[in-house]
């Protein structure tokens, strides 16, 4: 069933039409495979990305780490306190 530009298909029908679905996905379609009416898996081309490269994400994480203040206690000492 077609909903808002995205195809939704049940698992049984998806199994029987997998080759066709893969062809559609490779051309840019997004296909949700549903199980008992709920989304279970997304079939897409794999070319899509959110606009950030891996290096962009690494840089973002490094900035977050720089902004965070490390406390005087180490992780090991905090674990020990939690065990008491």
C-alpha positions as CSV (number, residue, x, y, z in Angstrom):
1,X,0.0,0.0,0.0
2,X,1.3,3.5,-0.9
3,X,1.4,6.1,1.9
4,X,2.9,9.6,1.5
5,X,5.3,8.6,-1.3
6,X,6.6,5.5,0.6
7,X,5.6,2.0,-0.2
8,X,4.4,-0.3,2.6
9,X,4.3,-4.0,2.0
10,X,3.7,-7.0,4.3
11,X,6.4,-9.6,4.9
12,X,4.7,-12.4,3.0
13,X,4.2,-10.2,-0.1
14,X,7.7,-8.8,0.2
15,X,9.2,-12.3,0.3
16,X,7.4,-13.1,-3.0
17,X,8.4,-9.9,-4.7
18,X,11.9,-9.3,-3.3
19,X,13.7,-9.0,-6.6
20,X,11.2,-6.4,-7.8
21,X,11.4,-4.5,-4.5
22,X,15.2,-4.4,-4.6
23,X,15.0,-3.0,-8.2
24,X,12.6,-0.3,-7.0
25,X,14.8,0.5,-4.0
26,X,17.9,0.8,-6.1
27,X,16.1,3.5,-8.1
28,X,15.5,5.5,-5.0
29,X,12.2,4.2,-3.6
30,X,11.8,3.6,0.1
31,X,10.0,0.5,1.0
32,X,8.8,-0.3,4.5
33,X,8.3,-4.0,5.2
34,X,5.5,-4.4,7.7
35,X,4.8,-7.2,10.1
36,X,1.2,-7.4,11.5
37,X,0.7,-3.8,10.2
38,X,3.7,-2.3,12.0
39,X,6.9,-1.2,10.3
40,X,9.6,-3.8,10.8
41,X,12.3,-3.0,8.2
42,X,13.2,-0.4,5.6
43,X,14.5,-1.3,2.2
44,X,16.3,1.6,0.5
45,X,19.1,2.1,-2.0
46,X,21.8,2.5,0.7
47,X,23.0,5.6,-1.1
48,X,21.0,8.0,1.1
49,X,22.7,9.7,4.0
50,X,21.8,12.4,6.4
51,X,24.3,14.8,4.9
52,X,27.1,14.2,7.4
53,X,30.1,12.2,6.5
54,X,31.8,9.9,9.0
55,X,34.5,12.5,9.5
56,X,31.9,15.2,10.3
57,X,30.5,12.9,13.0
58,X,33.9,12.3,14.5
59,X,34.5,16.0,14.6
60,X,31.2,16.6,16.3
61,X,32.0,14.0,19.0
62,X,35.4,15.5,19.6
63,X,33.8,18.9,20.1
64,X,31.4,17.4,22.6
65,X,34.2,15.8,24.5
66,X,36.1,19.1,24.7
67,X,33.1,20.9,26.1
68,X,32.4,18.3,28.7
69,X,34.3,18.7,31.9
70,X,35.9,15.7,33.4
71,X,35.4,15.5,37.1
72,X,38.0,14.9,39.7
73,X,36.8,11.3,40.2
74,X,37.8,8.6,37.7
75,X,35.2,6.2,36.3
76,X,36.8,3.4,38.2
77,X,36.4,5.2,41.5
78,X,32.8,6.1,40.8
79,X,32.1,2.4,40.1
80,X,33.7,1.5,43.4
81,X,31.5,4.0,45.2
82,X,28.4,2.5,43.5
83,X,29.3,-1.0,44.8
84,X,29.4,0.1,48.5
